Amino acid sequence: MPKVRALLVTILLLIGVALLILTAAEPDWIEKLTGAEPDAANGSAEVLITLAVVSLVVVSGLSTIMAWRSVAAQRRDRLTRPTADGG
């Protein structure tokens, strides 16, 4: 499961980076893409969407790191635990 989570976080990270670049290059990309003007073409909606995705990436990334550390600790405990026959 942590591998799937890591893959999803990686995909989300790539989307976040793409949105950061897109928002920096074209602050009114929603208007150009859809024709709708949710923020009167000032770019605030785009910034909010980008910040939301980047925040989700950070939270998901930290959660994934904690999951990987938990899996690694369980494996380490299994390897260092004495066997039932004492050997």
Helices and strands as residue ranges (DSSP letters): H 2-25, H 29-34, H 44-80
